[in-house]
Amino acid sequence: GTCALVCSDAARAPVVLWSRAFETSPDTYTAAAYIQNNNVNKMAREVSYSFQLFDADNILILEKDGTVDLPPVQTIPVVEPNLKVGSRTVARTLFAFSEVPTWVSVPPETIPLFRSHKDTFASDGSSLSATIENTTILDAARVTAVATLFDQGGVAIGASKSLIPSLPHKSSTSVFFTWPQGVPGVSRVEIT
């Protein structure tokens, strides 16, 4: 495909808007972060990151490493579910990139665009069904859809992700998100 490496001084570093951990069962958390890419028509692939979960005494409970693609869109959610913490309680979550991203320019017409429609959110906050639509002329593979739940103050109170193996061009598919214990107090749902 067409791409050109971007000089590091011509690209802006991604910005971590927030990071949090949500209890999903007595010994399990989901960590989530919202990342902002302010580079127009530039993306980075497989950028290494780390979530660190700390207790109230600022003692590290768990560190989870991963990689994420940073597409040329404004907001990118990163979600790591099923983090086992034993009997400890997470008080603080830190998200950081472990490396400087290697940015490449991408033509706007090659950027997949997805639309989401919330279908049904369970009244107990335990599940959400939605429809994800690929509105472009390009097929998409390994699409990660994320649902983030917010309270009335705009604070994230839950997150879940679902993997769509393939989403052909000009098509749509149903996707499901779950929160086993339910999430009370949801006033807004964002699907990205």
MILOPA-282081 format. One record per residue: x, y, z of N, C-alpha, C, O in turn; residue number from 0. Coordinates in nm, 3 decimals, always signed. Atoms other than C-alpha are relative to their C-alpha. Layout:
MILOPA-282081
{{X Y Z} {X Y Z} {X Y Z} {X Y Z} NUM},
...
//
This chain:
MILOPA-282081
{{+0.081 -0.119 +0.000} {+0.000 +0.000 +0.000} {+0.085 +0.125 +0.000} {+0.208 +0.118 +0.009} 0},
{{-0.069 -0.128 +0.001} {+0.089 +0.366 -0.011} {+0.017 +0.049 +0.142} {-0.081 +0.066 +0.215} 1},
{{-0.025 -0.060 -0.130} {+0.257 +0.500 +0.301} {+0.138 +0.063 -0.002} {+0.225 +0.023 -0.079} 2},
{{-0.129 -0.068 -0.009} {+0.542 +0.729 +0.391} {+0.032 +0.023 +0.146} {-0.051 +0.071 +0.223} 3},
{{-0.046 -0.022 -0.136} {+0.742 +0.738 +0.711} {+0.000 +0.149 +0.032} {+0.039 +0.230 -0.051} 4},
{{+0.008 -0.140 -0.041} {+0.690 +1.061 +0.904} {+0.117 +0.028 +0.094} {+0.141 -0.049 +0.187} 5},
{{-0.110 -0.038 -0.089} {+0.990 +1.236 +1.064} {-0.056 +0.023 +0.140} {-0.163 +0.082 +0.156} 6},
{{+0.051 -0.008 -0.137} {+0.956 +1.220 +1.442} {-0.026 +0.144 +0.044} {-0.116 +0.167 +0.126} 7},
{{+0.024 -0.139 -0.040} {+0.982 +1.600 +1.475} {-0.121 +0.061 -0.070} {-0.163 +0.171 -0.036} 8},
{{+0.120 -0.049 +0.070} {+0.685 +1.638 +1.236} {-0.127 -0.064 +0.056} {-0.237 -0.035 +0.008} 9},
{{+0.116 +0.068 -0.058} {+0.456 +1.421 +1.450} {-0.015 +0.037 +0.147} {+0.083 +0.064 +0.216} 10},
{{+0.028 -0.028 -0.141} {+0.290 +1.488 +1.783} {-0.015 -0.131 +0.076} {-0.068 -0.228 +0.023} 11},
{{+0.015 +0.119 -0.085} {+0.306 +1.237 +2.067} {-0.148 -0.020 +0.033} {-0.222 +0.077 +0.046} 12},
{{+0.139 +0.023 -0.041} {-0.025 +1.068 +2.153} {-0.021 +0.048 +0.142} {+0.071 +0.046 +0.224} 13},
{{+0.033 -0.056 -0.131} {-0.201 +1.216 +2.454} {-0.094 -0.097 +0.073} {-0.194 -0.142 +0.017} 14},
{{+0.088 +0.083 -0.083} {-0.350 +1.005 +2.735} {-0.102 +0.093 +0.065} {-0.067 +0.175 +0.150} 15},
{{+0.106 -0.085 -0.055} {-0.685 +1.171 +2.814} {-0.040 -0.045 +0.140} {-0.059 +0.039 +0.228} 16},
{{+0.028 +0.056 -0.132} {-0.764 +0.941 +3.107} {+0.031 -0.149 +0.000} {+0.034 -0.212 -0.105} 17},
{{-0.014 +0.145 -0.018} {-0.698 +0.593 +3.244} {-0.067 -0.037 +0.133} {-0.055 +0.035 +0.232} 18},
{{+0.073 +0.046 -0.118} {-0.907 +0.398 +3.494} {-0.007 -0.152 +0.001} {+0.014 -0.217 -0.102} 19},
{{+0.028 +0.144 -0.012} {-0.971 +0.047 +3.623} {-0.138 -0.015 +0.064} {-0.174 +0.056 +0.158} 20},
{{+0.137 +0.023 -0.046} {-1.322 -0.086 +3.680} {-0.009 -0.142 +0.054} {+0.032 -0.237 -0.013} 21},
{{+0.019 +0.133 -0.057} {-1.404 -0.375 +3.913} {-0.111 -0.072 -0.076} {-0.221 -0.018 -0.089} 22},
{{+0.101 +0.075 +0.074} {-1.587 -0.643 +3.714} {-0.048 -0.123 +0.076} {-0.153 -0.178 +0.046} 23},
{{+0.040 +0.104 -0.095} {-1.597 -0.912 +3.985} {+0.091 +0.020 +0.122} {+0.185 +0.099 +0.114} 24},
{{-0.076 -0.030 -0.121} {-1.454 -0.932 +4.339} {+0.153 -0.003 -0.015} {+0.222 +0.067 +0.059} 25},
{{-0.146 +0.006 +0.014} {-1.100 -1.020 +4.218} {+0.049 +0.039 -0.139} {+0.165 +0.016 -0.174} 26},
{{-0.033 -0.026 +0.141} {-1.106 -0.895 +3.858} {-0.036 +0.144 -0.038} {-0.141 +0.196 +0.000} 27},
{{+0.021 -0.136 +0.049} {-1.074 -0.552 +3.695} {+0.017 +0.005 -0.151} {+0.080 -0.082 -0.212} 28},
{{-0.026 -0.036 +0.139} {-1.089 -0.407 +3.345} {+0.067 +0.136 +0.004} {+0.016 +0.230 +0.065} 29},
{{-0.069 -0.128 +0.010} {-0.838 -0.132 +3.272} {-0.034 +0.063 -0.134} {-0.044 -0.006 -0.236} 30},
{{+0.032 -0.070 +0.124} {-0.921 +0.133 +3.014} {+0.070 +0.136 -0.003} {+0.096 +0.196 +0.101} 31},
{{-0.059 -0.133 +0.020} {-0.764 +0.447 +2.870} {-0.054 +0.057 -0.129} {-0.085 -0.017 -0.222} 32},
{{+0.035 -0.071 +0.125} {-0.864 +0.706 +2.611} {+0.125 +0.073 -0.045} {+0.185 +0.150 +0.031} 33},
{{-0.119 -0.059 +0.059} {-0.581 +0.814 +2.383} {-0.044 +0.093 -0.111} {-0.138 +0.063 -0.185} 34},
{{+0.031 -0.095 +0.106} {-0.588 +1.115 +2.153} {+0.117 +0.005 -0.099} {+0.232 +0.025 -0.059} 35},
{{-0.099 -0.013 +0.106} {-0.404 +1.116 +1.820} {-0.027 +0.131 -0.073} {-0.127 +0.144 -0.144} 36},
{{+0.017 -0.132 +0.063} {-0.360 +1.476 +1.703} {+0.073 +0.011 -0.133} {+0.093 +0.121 -0.184} 37},
{{-0.070 +0.001 +0.127} {-0.176 +1.373 +1.387} {-0.098 -0.030 -0.113} {-0.146 -0.142 -0.125} 38},
{{+0.095 +0.016 +0.109} {-0.400 +1.426 +1.084} {+0.061 -0.091 -0.107} {+0.174 -0.069 -0.152} 39},
{{-0.042 +0.094 +0.105} {-0.373 +1.140 +0.831} {+0.132 -0.070 +0.031} {+0.208 -0.102 -0.060} 40},
{{-0.119 +0.074 -0.040} {-0.096 +0.972 +1.031} {-0.040 -0.109 +0.099} {-0.125 -0.087 +0.186} 41},
{{+0.030 +0.110 -0.092} {-0.105 +0.638 +1.207} {+0.129 -0.068 +0.043} {+0.233 -0.054 -0.021} 42},
{{-0.111 +0.081 -0.049} {+0.126 +0.414 +1.409} {-0.054 -0.138 +0.033} {-0.163 -0.151 +0.090} 43},
{{+0.044 +0.138 -0.023} {+0.103 +0.035 +1.430} {+0.077 -0.063 +0.116} {+0.195 -0.037 +0.137} 44},
{{-0.058 +0.082 -0.106} {+0.165 -0.194 +1.727} {+0.093 +0.078 +0.093} {+0.210 +0.042 +0.111} 45},
{{-0.075 -0.081 -0.095} {+0.279 +0.071 +1.973} {-0.013 -0.066 +0.138} {-0.124 -0.091 +0.185} 46},
{{-0.001 +0.067 -0.131} {+0.380 -0.088 +2.305} {-0.047 +0.095 +0.110} {-0.014 +0.213 +0.111} 47},
{{+0.049 -0.078 -0.114} {+0.205 +0.029 +2.622} {+0.000 -0.086 +0.124} {+0.024 -0.207 +0.120} 48},
{{+0.010 +0.069 -0.127} {+0.168 -0.060 +2.985} {-0.109 +0.063 +0.085} {-0.116 +0.185 +0.099} 49},
{{+0.092 -0.043 -0.105} {-0.119 -0.039 +3.233} {+0.064 -0.041 +0.132} {+0.112 -0.153 +0.144} 50},
{{-0.044 +0.033 -0.135} {-0.011 -0.024 +3.598} {-0.115 +0.029 +0.095} {-0.171 +0.139 +0.094} 51},
{{+0.108 -0.014 -0.098} {-0.268 -0.079 +3.872} {+0.062 +0.002 +0.139} {+0.141 -0.085 +0.175} 52},
{{-0.056 -0.021 -0.133} {-0.187 +0.047 +4.223} {-0.110 -0.006 +0.106} {-0.227 +0.021 +0.077} 53},
{{+0.095 -0.001 -0.111} {-0.354 +0.006 +4.563} {+0.002 +0.138 +0.068} {+0.071 +0.229 +0.022} 54},
{{+0.011 -0.129 -0.069} {-0.438 +0.287 +4.810} {+0.132 +0.046 +0.061} {+0.150 +0.165 +0.088} 55},
{{-0.132 -0.034 -0.053} {-0.079 +0.273 +4.948} {+0.102 +0.026 -0.111} {+0.221 +0.039 -0.085} 56},
{{-0.083 -0.025 +0.117} {+0.055 +0.332 +4.595} {+0.098 -0.113 -0.028} {+0.206 -0.092 -0.083} 57},
{{-0.081 +0.119 +0.026} {+0.196 -0.021 +4.581} {-0.055 -0.068 -0.125} {-0.175 -0.090 -0.138} 58},
{{+0.039 +0.062 +0.126} {+0.193 -0.183 +4.237} {-0.065 -0.135 +0.024} {-0.008 -0.222 +0.090} 59},
{{+0.072 +0.127 -0.009} {-0.065 -0.462 +4.217} {+0.031 -0.084 -0.123} {+0.059 -0.204 -0.113} 60},
{{-0.008 +0.073 +0.125} {-0.031 -0.555 +3.852} {+0.047 +0.093 -0.110} {+0.013 +0.211 -0.112} 61},
{{-0.038 -0.074 +0.121} {+0.133 -0.442 +3.530} {-0.038 -0.087 -0.119} {-0.004 -0.205 -0.123} 62},
{{+0.045 +0.072 +0.120} {-0.020 -0.542 +3.196} {+0.052 +0.073 -0.122} {+0.020 +0.190 -0.144} 63},
{{-0.055 -0.057 +0.121} {+0.170 -0.481 +2.873} {-0.082 -0.044 -0.120} {-0.146 -0.149 -0.118} 64},
{{+0.069 +0.034 +0.124} {+0.021 -0.478 +2.525} {+0.047 +0.089 -0.112} {+0.137 +0.171 -0.095} 65},
{{-0.026 -0.089 +0.113} {+0.031 -0.316 +2.185} {-0.133 +0.048 -0.055} {-0.235 -0.020 -0.044} 66},
{{+0.121 -0.058 +0.057} {-0.220 -0.092 +2.013} {+0.037 +0.073 -0.128} {+0.143 +0.135 -0.138} 67},
{{-0.014 -0.082 +0.120} {-0.259 +0.056 +1.667} {-0.062 +0.135 +0.030} {-0.167 +0.143 +0.095} 68},
{{+0.052 -0.135 -0.018} {-0.309 +0.433 +1.669} {-0.042 +0.053 -0.137} {+0.038 +0.113 -0.208} 69},
{{+0.048 -0.047 +0.130} {-0.525 +0.511 +1.366} {-0.014 +0.153 -0.001} {-0.013 +0.216 +0.105} 70},
{{+0.014 -0.145 +0.010} {-0.567 +0.867 +1.238} {-0.141 +0.048 +0.034} {-0.208 +0.110 -0.048} 71},
{{+0.128 -0.047 -0.051} {-0.878 +0.931 +1.445} {+0.026 +0.071 +0.132} {+0.131 +0.051 +0.194} 72},
{{-0.021 -0.085 -0.117} {-0.924 +1.169 +1.736} {+0.014 -0.078 +0.130} {+0.106 -0.051 +0.207} 73},
{{+0.001 +0.071 -0.128} {-0.999 +0.924 +2.019} {+0.013 -0.150 -0.021} {-0.062 -0.210 -0.098} 74},
{{-0.026 +0.143 +0.011} {-0.864 +0.571 +2.057} {-0.013 -0.061 +0.139} {+0.064 -0.027 +0.229} 75},
{{+0.010 +0.067 -0.129} {-0.984 +0.352 +2.346} {+0.094 -0.120 +0.006} {+0.113 -0.190 -0.094} 76},
{{-0.081 +0.119 -0.025} {-0.749 +0.090 +2.493} {-0.062 -0.069 +0.121} {-0.080 -0.008 +0.226} 77},
{{+0.067 +0.073 -0.107} {-0.912 -0.179 +2.705} {+0.069 -0.134 +0.023} {+0.094 -0.208 -0.072} 78},
{{-0.057 +0.129 -0.041} {-0.755 -0.472 +2.895} {-0.094 -0.061 +0.103} {-0.095 -0.019 +0.219} 79},
{{+0.093 +0.063 -0.094} {-1.021 -0.696 +3.051} {+0.065 -0.114 +0.079} {+0.177 -0.155 +0.050} 80},
{{-0.037 +0.121 -0.075} {-0.992 -0.980 +3.304} {+0.136 +0.007 +0.068} {+0.215 -0.087 +0.060} 81},
{{-0.125 -0.015 -0.075} {-0.705 -0.847 +3.513} {-0.023 -0.049 +0.142} {-0.098 +0.013 +0.218} 82},
{{+0.017 +0.063 -0.133} {-0.683 -1.068 +3.824} {+0.088 +0.071 +0.102} {+0.209 +0.081 +0.083} 83},
{{-0.074 -0.074 -0.103} {-0.582 -0.875 +4.138} {-0.008 -0.068 +0.137} {+0.040 -0.014 +0.236} 84},
{{+0.015 +0.069 -0.128} {-0.665 -1.130 +4.408} {-0.093 +0.077 +0.092} {-0.199 +0.123 +0.049} 85},
{{+0.086 -0.067 -0.098} {-0.804 -0.972 +4.724} {+0.030 +0.149 +0.011} {-0.027 +0.217 +0.097} 86},
{{-0.039 -0.142 -0.010} {-0.648 -0.629 +4.660} {-0.099 +0.089 -0.075} {-0.169 +0.044 -0.165} 87},
{{+0.090 -0.098 +0.061} {-0.840 -0.315 +4.562} {+0.083 +0.103 -0.077} {+0.179 +0.159 -0.024} 88},
{{-0.071 -0.096 +0.084} {-0.725 -0.092 +4.277} {-0.048 +0.141 +0.035} {-0.168 +0.168 +0.035} 89},
{{+0.033 -0.139 -0.034} {-0.711 +0.276 +4.377} {+0.045 +0.098 -0.109} {-0.011 +0.207 -0.122} 90},
{{-0.054 -0.090 +0.101} {-0.512 +0.424 +4.087} {+0.048 -0.082 -0.119} {+0.100 -0.192 -0.103} 91},
{{-0.040 +0.066 +0.123} {-0.443 +0.331 +3.725} {+0.086 +0.094 -0.082} {+0.051 +0.211 -0.102} 92},
{{-0.091 -0.079 +0.083} {-0.154 +0.453 +3.513} {+0.013 -0.068 -0.135} {+0.032 -0.190 -0.143} 93},
{{-0.022 +0.050 +0.136} {-0.128 +0.413 +3.135} {+0.114 +0.079 -0.060} {+0.119 +0.201 -0.048} 94},
{{-0.112 -0.069 +0.065} {+0.191 +0.491 +2.946} {+0.046 -0.080 -0.120} {+0.037 -0.203 -0.122} 95},
{{-0.061 +0.066 +0.114} {+0.348 +0.415 +2.612} {+0.143 -0.038 +0.037} {+0.211 +0.038 +0.105} 96},
{{-0.133 +0.051 -0.032} {+0.669 +0.209 +2.635} {+0.101 +0.036 -0.108} {+0.220 +0.008 -0.093} 97},
{{-0.087 -0.035 +0.112} {+0.811 +0.340 +2.308} {-0.057 +0.122 -0.072} {-0.174 +0.155 -0.057} 98},
{{+0.045 -0.112 +0.083} {+0.794 +0.638 +2.075} {-0.062 -0.061 -0.126} {+0.003 -0.142 -0.193} 99},
{{+0.064 +0.057 +0.118} {+0.544 +0.557 +1.797} {+0.075 +0.036 -0.129} {+0.133 +0.144 -0.141} 100},
{{-0.050 -0.026 +0.134} {+0.667 +0.526 +1.439} {-0.120 +0.034 -0.086} {-0.203 -0.053 -0.114} 101},
{{+0.116 -0.050 +0.073} {+0.421 +0.734 +1.239} {+0.020 -0.014 -0.150} {+0.129 +0.006 -0.202} 102},
{{+0.000 +0.002 +0.146} {+0.332 +0.683 +0.875} {-0.119 +0.081 -0.049} {-0.224 +0.084 +0.016} 103},
{{+0.111 -0.073 +0.062} {+0.120 +0.902 +0.649} {-0.091 -0.099 -0.070} {-0.044 -0.195 -0.132} 104},
{{+0.097 +0.085 +0.069} {-0.196 +0.742 +0.520} {-0.098 +0.087 -0.077} {-0.147 +0.187 -0.023} 105},
{{+0.099 -0.077 +0.076} {-0.422 +0.870 +0.243} {-0.137 -0.010 +0.066} {-0.176 -0.118 +0.110} 106},
{{+0.131 +0.001 -0.068} {-0.763 +0.970 +0.385} {-0.096 -0.106 -0.054} {-0.174 -0.162 +0.023} 107},
{{+0.095 +0.096 +0.057} {-0.949 +0.739 +0.145} {+0.029 -0.144 +0.042} {-0.054 -0.232 +0.019} 108},
{{-0.031 +0.136 -0.045} {-0.773 +0.434 +0.294} {-0.031 -0.022 +0.148} {-0.006 -0.130 +0.202} 109},
{{+0.031 +0.011 -0.143} {-0.889 +0.502 +0.650} {-0.141 -0.057 +0.015} {-0.238 +0.006 -0.028} 110},
{{+0.134 +0.056 -0.018} {-1.176 +0.270 +0.746} {-0.084 +0.088 +0.094} {-0.036 +0.136 +0.196} 111},
{{+0.092 -0.077 -0.083} {-1.476 +0.456 +0.886} {-0.112 -0.091 +0.046} {-0.174 -0.161 -0.033} 112},
{{+0.104 +0.084 -0.056} {-1.717 +0.284 +1.118} {-0.102 +0.088 +0.069} {-0.069 +0.189 +0.131} 113},
{{+0.108 -0.066 -0.072} {-2.052 +0.397 +1.248} {-0.057 -0.102 +0.097} {-0.062 -0.221 +0.067} 114},
{{+0.062 +0.091 -0.097} {-2.212 +0.252 +1.556} {-0.137 +0.052 +0.039} {-0.161 +0.173 +0.043} 115},
{{+0.135 -0.032 -0.045} {-2.571 +0.243 +1.667} {-0.028 -0.084 +0.123} {-0.022 -0.207 +0.118} 116},
{{+0.036 +0.073 -0.122} {-2.666 +0.153 +2.022} {-0.138 -0.060 -0.022} {-0.233 +0.010 -0.058} 117},
{{+0.128 +0.067 +0.019} {-2.943 -0.103 +2.001} {-0.073 -0.014 +0.133} {-0.179 +0.044 +0.154} 118},
{{+0.066 +0.026 -0.127} {-3.024 -0.222 +2.352} {+0.101 +0.001 +0.114} {+0.200 -0.072 +0.110} 119},
{{-0.080 -0.001 -0.121} {-2.869 -0.137 +2.688} {-0.086 -0.053 +0.112} {-0.191 +0.003 +0.142} 120},
{{+0.080 +0.063 -0.106} {-2.992 -0.364 +2.969} {-0.021 +0.097 +0.116} {+0.070 +0.169 +0.153} 121},
{{+0.034 -0.094 -0.108} {-3.166 -0.173 +3.249} {+0.087 -0.021 +0.124} {+0.105 +0.072 +0.202} 122},
{{-0.088 +0.025 -0.115} {-2.937 -0.341 +3.507} {+0.147 +0.030 -0.031} {+0.234 +0.007 +0.052} 123},
{{-0.137 -0.037 +0.037} {-2.626 -0.223 +3.319} {+0.091 -0.118 -0.026} {+0.213 -0.103 -0.017} 124},
{{-0.083 +0.120 +0.017} {-2.508 -0.579 +3.246} {+0.037 -0.031 -0.144} {+0.131 -0.107 -0.169} 125},
{{-0.031 +0.032 +0.139} {-2.512 -0.584 +2.867} {-0.046 +0.111 -0.094} {-0.134 +0.191 -0.063} 126},
{{+0.030 -0.097 +0.105} {-2.525 -0.375 +2.552} {+0.013 -0.071 -0.133} {+0.111 -0.141 -0.158} 127},
{{-0.014 +0.049 +0.137} {-2.596 -0.476 +2.197} {+0.002 +0.123 -0.089} {-0.064 +0.223 -0.062} 128},
{{-0.015 -0.113 +0.092} {-2.501 -0.249 +1.911} {+0.023 -0.053 -0.140} {+0.050 -0.172 -0.160} 129},
{{-0.030 +0.033 +0.139} {-2.460 -0.247 +1.535} {+0.117 +0.086 -0.044} {+0.116 +0.208 -0.028} 130},
{{-0.117 -0.069 +0.053} {-2.124 -0.158 +1.382} {-0.008 -0.009 -0.152} {-0.027 -0.117 -0.207} 131},
{{+0.013 -0.007 +0.146} {-2.130 -0.046 +1.018} {+0.131 +0.050 -0.061} {+0.185 +0.152 -0.017} 132},
{{-0.116 -0.043 +0.078} {-1.834 -0.025 +0.779} {-0.053 +0.077 -0.120} {-0.109 +0.017 -0.212} 133},
{{+0.059 -0.084 +0.103} {-1.930 +0.267 +0.556} {+0.092 +0.024 -0.120} {+0.056 +0.097 -0.212} 134},
{{-0.097 -0.026 +0.106} {-1.623 +0.255 +0.331} {-0.005 -0.108 -0.109} {-0.084 -0.202 -0.102} 135},
{{-0.011 +0.098 +0.108} {-1.531 +0.066 +0.014} {+0.110 -0.102 +0.030} {+0.145 -0.183 -0.056} 136},
{{-0.108 +0.090 -0.039} {-1.258 -0.120 +0.205} {-0.048 -0.103 +0.102} {-0.124 -0.071 +0.193} 137},
{{+0.027 +0.103 -0.101} {-1.288 -0.450 +0.390} {+0.087 +0.027 +0.121} {+0.198 +0.079 +0.108} 138},
{{-0.077 -0.019 -0.122} {-1.172 -0.440 +0.751} {+0.012 -0.135 +0.072} {-0.084 -0.211 +0.078} 139},
{{-0.024 +0.123 -0.075} {-1.017 -0.725 +0.951} {+0.042 +0.035 +0.142} {+0.100 +0.141 +0.167} 140},
{{-0.038 -0.016 -0.141} {-0.968 -0.762 +1.327} {-0.039 +0.137 +0.055} {+0.046 +0.213 +0.103} 141},
{{+0.051 -0.127 -0.051} {-1.186 -0.467 +1.426} {-0.033 -0.017 +0.148} {-0.107 -0.107 +0.185} 142},
{{+0.032 +0.002 -0.142} {-1.195 -0.399 +1.800} {-0.101 +0.111 +0.027} {-0.074 +0.229 +0.004} 143},
{{+0.103 -0.097 -0.038} {-1.516 -0.230 +1.914} {+0.002 +0.013 +0.151} {+0.012 -0.086 +0.223} 144},
{{-0.003 -0.026 -0.144} {-1.519 -0.068 +2.258} {-0.124 +0.079 +0.040} {-0.163 +0.174 -0.028} 145},
{{+0.110 -0.075 -0.059} {-1.815 +0.046 +2.466} {+0.049 +0.056 +0.133} {+0.097 -0.018 +0.219} 146},
{{-0.037 -0.065 -0.125} {-1.743 +0.298 +2.740} {-0.125 +0.060 +0.060} {-0.203 +0.126 -0.009} 147},
{{+0.118 -0.050 -0.072} {-2.005 +0.386 +3.001} {+0.041 +0.119 +0.085} {+0.144 +0.117 +0.152} 148},
{{-0.029 -0.123 -0.075} {-2.017 +0.733 +3.158} {-0.116 +0.033 +0.093} {-0.231 +0.003 +0.063} 149},
{{+0.103 -0.047 -0.092} {-2.203 +0.875 +3.457} {-0.044 +0.141 -0.040} {+0.000 +0.194 -0.142} 150},
{{+0.053 -0.133 +0.032} {-2.389 +1.210 +3.465} {+0.108 +0.107 -0.005} {+0.093 +0.205 -0.078} 151},
{{-0.109 -0.097 -0.001} {-2.065 +1.397 +3.536} {+0.100 -0.019 -0.113} {+0.198 +0.055 -0.121} 152},
{{-0.091 +0.025 +0.111} {-1.898 +1.254 +3.224} {+0.121 -0.083 +0.038} {+0.217 -0.090 -0.038} 153},
{{-0.111 +0.084 -0.046} {-1.671 +1.023 +3.425} {-0.026 -0.144 -0.047} {-0.136 -0.197 -0.030} 154},
{{+0.013 +0.139 +0.044} {-1.607 +0.677 +3.276} {-0.017 -0.091 +0.121} {+0.057 -0.081 +0.218} 155},
{{+0.028 +0.091 -0.112} {-1.752 +0.407 +3.501} {+0.000 -0.146 -0.043} {-0.022 -0.235 +0.039} 156},
{{-0.007 +0.138 +0.048} {-1.720 +0.097 +3.282} {+0.047 -0.003 -0.144} {+0.028 +0.093 -0.219} 157},
{{-0.045 +0.018 +0.139} {-1.566 -0.035 +2.961} {+0.000 -0.148 -0.033} {+0.023 -0.233 +0.053} 158},
{{-0.001 +0.137 +0.048} {-1.590 -0.351 +2.754} {+0.042 +0.004 -0.146} {+0.018 +0.102 -0.216} 159},
{{-0.038 +0.004 +0.141} {-1.446 -0.461 +2.420} {-0.044 -0.130 -0.062} {-0.063 -0.231 +0.006} 160},
{{+0.042 +0.117 +0.076} {-1.547 -0.703 +2.151} {+0.077 +0.000 -0.132} {+0.093 +0.104 -0.195} 161},
{{-0.077 +0.012 +0.123} {-1.345 -0.832 +1.855} {-0.090 -0.047 -0.113} {-0.163 -0.145 -0.100} 162},
{{+0.073 +0.037 +0.120} {-1.503 -0.845 +1.510} {+0.105 -0.054 -0.098} {+0.188 +0.023 -0.147} 163},
{{-0.104 +0.059 +0.085} {-1.296 -1.088 +1.297} {+0.012 +0.067 -0.137} {+0.123 +0.092 -0.184} 164},
{{-0.003 -0.071 +0.128} {-1.393 -0.921 +0.969} {-0.129 +0.077 -0.018} {-0.236 +0.036 +0.028} 165},
{{+0.115 -0.084 +0.029} {-1.625 -0.648 +0.853} {+0.014 +0.049 -0.144} {+0.081 +0.149 -0.170} 166},
{{-0.012 -0.038 +0.141} {-1.663 -0.632 +0.475} {-0.052 +0.141 -0.026} {-0.131 +0.196 +0.051} 167},
{{+0.041 -0.136 +0.037} {-1.711 -0.297 +0.301} {-0.151 +0.007 -0.016} {-0.217 -0.089 -0.057} 168},
{{+0.144 -0.028 +0.014} {-2.059 -0.145 +0.303} {-0.087 -0.106 +0.067} {-0.192 -0.144 +0.014} 169},
{{+0.079 +0.099 -0.073} {-2.182 -0.398 +0.561} {-0.006 +0.038 +0.147} {+0.060 +0.132 +0.192} 170},
{{+0.011 -0.025 -0.143} {-2.280 -0.410 +0.925} {-0.011 -0.134 +0.073} {-0.043 -0.237 +0.013} 171},
{{+0.010 +0.120 -0.082} {-2.274 -0.661 +1.210} {-0.042 +0.039 +0.141} {-0.021 +0.152 +0.185} 172},
{{+0.037 -0.022 -0.140} {-2.410 -0.694 +1.560} {+0.119 -0.030 +0.088} {+0.200 -0.119 +0.059} 173},
{{-0.108 +0.019 -0.095} {-2.172 -0.668 +1.851} {-0.059 +0.009 +0.140} {-0.155 +0.082 +0.164} 174},
{{+0.055 +0.006 -0.135} {-2.226 -0.742 +2.220} {+0.109 +0.031 +0.102} {+0.224 -0.010 +0.087} 175},
{{-0.090 -0.037 -0.109} {-2.065 -0.601 +2.534} {-0.066 -0.043 +0.130} {-0.188 -0.035 +0.143} 176},
{{+0.058 +0.045 -0.127} {-2.107 -0.735 +2.887} {+0.077 +0.053 +0.119} {+0.197 +0.079 +0.112} 177},
{{-0.053 -0.036 -0.130} {-2.049 -0.629 +3.246} {-0.068 -0.095 +0.098} {-0.182 -0.070 +0.137} 178},
{{+0.065 +0.106 -0.080} {-2.114 -0.938 +3.466} {-0.074 +0.048 +0.124} {-0.181 -0.005 +0.156} 179},
{{+0.067 -0.048 -0.122} {-2.201 -0.742 +3.782} {-0.097 +0.114 -0.028} {-0.165 +0.161 +0.063} 180},
{{+0.082 -0.116 +0.033} {-2.386 -0.466 +3.596} {+0.071 +0.128 +0.041} {+0.159 +0.127 +0.127} 181},
{{-0.059 -0.130 -0.031} {-2.294 -0.097 +3.605} {-0.115 +0.097 +0.024} {-0.183 +0.137 -0.071} 182},
{{+0.109 -0.095 -0.028} {-2.540 +0.135 +3.783} {+0.042 +0.143 -0.031} {+0.161 +0.174 -0.034} 183},
{{-0.025 -0.143 +0.015} {-2.571 +0.507 +3.714} {+0.051 +0.042 -0.137} {+0.112 +0.148 -0.149} 184},
{{-0.047 -0.034 +0.135} {-2.497 +0.504 +3.339} {-0.093 +0.103 -0.061} {-0.215 +0.084 -0.066} 185},
{{+0.084 -0.098 +0.068} {-2.616 +0.818 +3.164} {+0.038 +0.017 -0.147} {-0.038 +0.074 -0.225} 186},
{{-0.041 -0.011 +0.141} {-2.417 +0.795 +2.838} {+0.087 -0.120 -0.035} {+0.167 -0.168 +0.045} 187},
{{-0.078 +0.112 +0.053} {-2.270 +0.515 +2.626} {+0.071 +0.049 -0.125} {+0.011 +0.110 -0.213} 188},
{{-0.079 -0.037 +0.118} {-1.990 +0.573 +2.376} {+0.056 -0.127 -0.061} {+0.121 -0.206 +0.008} 189},
{{-0.051 +0.118 +0.070} {-1.907 +0.306 +2.117} {+0.101 +0.048 -0.102} {+0.069 +0.128 -0.190} 190},
{{-0.106 -0.039 +0.093} {-1.577 +0.343 +1.933} {+0.071 -0.123 -0.053} {+0.164 -0.111 -0.133} 191},
//
